[in-house]
Amino acid sequence: MRATRLVSPLLLAALVAVLGTAPVAGGASAPARSVAITIDDLPAPPAGVVSNQPAALAALTRRLLAALAAHGVPAVGFVNEGKLHLDGEEAGGAEARTAVLRLWTEAGLELGNHTYSHRSLNRTPLEEFQADVVRGEPVTRKLLAEAGRPLRYFRHPFLQVGLELPKRREFERFLAERGYTVAPVTVDNDDYVFAAVYADALRRGDGERAGRVAAGYLDYMERVFAFVEEVSRRLTGREIAQILLIHANELNADHFGELAKRIEARGYRFATLEETLRDPAYALPDDYVGNWGISWLHHWELTAQRPRSPSPDPPAWIQQAYDALPR
């Protein structure tokens, strides 16, 4: 039988500070849950929208921004400036798409760089990839400057950080020299799979199917959050401040409000990305490189030579419907 050891009040306070917990009635502890919301592929990825015309994108964006505002979410939107320019579009198209981005800054939200053309760092020579980062800056910098903000966050397309560690580190040095902070992801998910099926249903006027897709998405995201909570506890001994990645699409424009309610029901508050990155977990060793664009929880697992925890998959019927869509 092991001897019982008493923990001093000072040691208990120190443990609470490190583990991010607060004492509650009965001597138990409850995690202080927080999550930063990050939204990729602005103005919007074509596969996830009913129409890629500027007026439709503006309407989608207004719905999404209204849902964010209703829940007090200080989101960061990550921009692909290449999506502002469509081959063959009439004059004024780029300006109209830029006006869609301006809706974000006018709402008091921040924009980040997601490269110009959403290329893979794994498959692109470093100098070309760096040039694509720089090419993705001018409009975003201008809009942020109008709002009195700097451009400070970068998100890797596909979450791919490179196949060789020297290339990853050289790129990170390049980002730091340009004033960027990398925006990690811990709550990674396949919302884009649901979104493509959802948009396809809306384009075909099948509201019943769209509703079924949305319900499946919300239930799936509950499983995703339960998964990352468990992995973070197993990996760090606590629940860390999480970072959610979703995309600017019809699905989230129509249903982020309900998703936010579910996140709040799990005990989360919505935090800024800046605050979230102060969590000591984001300073954990991270030497991951590889084919997969995966969450930083998986980065830390693999760096610690632990097996990668299998993430929840979309329901089979959703994945089958997505695979059947024309590309």
Beta strands, then each sheet from edge to edge (+ up, - down):
strand 1: 21-23
strand 2: 29-31
strand 3: 33-42
strand 4: 76-79
strand 5: 110-113
strand 6: 153-154
strand 7: 181-182
strand 8: 242-247
strand 9: 268-270
sheet 1: 1+ 2-
sheet 2: 5+ 4+ 3+ 8+
sheet 3: 5+ 4+ 3+ 9+
sheet 4: 6+ 7+
end
